[in-house]
Amino acid sequence: MTTTKSTAKKTTAKSKSYDGFTEEEKGAMKERARELKAAANKEEAEAAVLEKIAEIADSGDRSIAERIHAIVKSEAPELEPKTWYGMPAYAKAGKIVCFFQPADKFKARYSTLGFNDPANLDDGDMWPTSWALTKLTPAVEKQLTALIKKAAS
């Protein structure tokens, strides 16, 4: 009788499906593991960021990423370029402050400029931590510059 119970349990366990991580999410985790293993110096870290930017599909996201990189370099030089889960990112004291997520990274409708906890963007009890980007106009670029400067302060 124990054999029947055991077989029934195995059959039930096999028939369950798992809605776990997507292939894109698994790829990002593997990329992050490689990043953590690499002990890159400052020049290598920036080269890795520029390489990730160059890999972005030319759907407009690449030019946005290039411009964000230039803004960070000129307006918030205290932020160090790094890759983070395979995305261009910028850190202060080793902690990621902001990152650029191209739309095709997770098959999203738009690219995103996101900010993590170390960013100095707190404003009351609730504030945004990421912005959707579809196009970089002069007005949008001015807003991004202000956000990046504030986040790095």
Residue pairs with C-beta under 8 A, 6 or more apart in sequence:
21 29
22 106
24 105
24 106
24 107
25 106
27 86
28 85
28 86
28 87
28 105
28 106
29 85
31 83
31 85
31 86
32 84
32 85
32 86
35 48
35 82
35 83
35 84
35 85
35 86
38 44
38 48
40 48
42 80
45 80
45 81
45 82
45 83
46 81
48 81
48 82
48 83
49 69
49 81
49 82
49 83
49 88
49 89
50 69
50 81
52 83
52 86
52 87
52 88
53 62
53 65
53 66
53 69
53 88
54 62
56 62
56 65
56 102
56 104
57 102
57 104
59 103
59 104
60 134
60 135
61 102
61 103
61 104
61 111
62 102
63 136
64 100
64 111
64 133
64 135
64 136
65 88
65 100
65 102
65 111
67 136
67 141
68 88
68 100
68 113
68 144
68 148
69 81
69 88
71 141
71 144
71 145
71 148
72 79
72 81
72 90
72 98
72 148
73 81
75 145
75 148
75 149
76 90
76 148
76 149
76 151
76 152
78 92
78 152
79 90
79 91
79 92
79 97
79 98
79 148
79 152
80 90
80 91
80 92
81 88
81 89
81 90
82 89
82 90
82 91
82 96
83 89
84 91
84 96
84 99
85 99
86 105
87 99
87 100
87 101
87 102
87 105
88 99
88 100
89 96
89 98
89 99
89 100
90 96
90 97
90 98
90 99
90 152
91 97
92 118
92 152
93 118
95 116
95 117
95 118
96 116
96 118
97 115
97 116
97 118
97 119
97 151
97 152
98 113
98 114
98 115
98 116
98 119
98 148
98 151
99 113
99 114
99 116
100 111
100 112
100 113
100 114
101 108
101 111
101 112
101 113
101 114
102 111
103 109
103 110
103 111
109 132
110 132
110 133
110 134
111 132
111 133
111 134
112 130
112 131
112 132
112 133
113 130
113 131
113 133
113 144
113 147
114 129
114 130
114 131
115 121
115 129
115 130
115 147
115 151
116 129
119 129
119 150
119 151
119 152
120 150
120 151
120 152
120 153
121 127
121 128
121 129
121 147
121 150
121 151
131 144
131 147
133 140
136 144
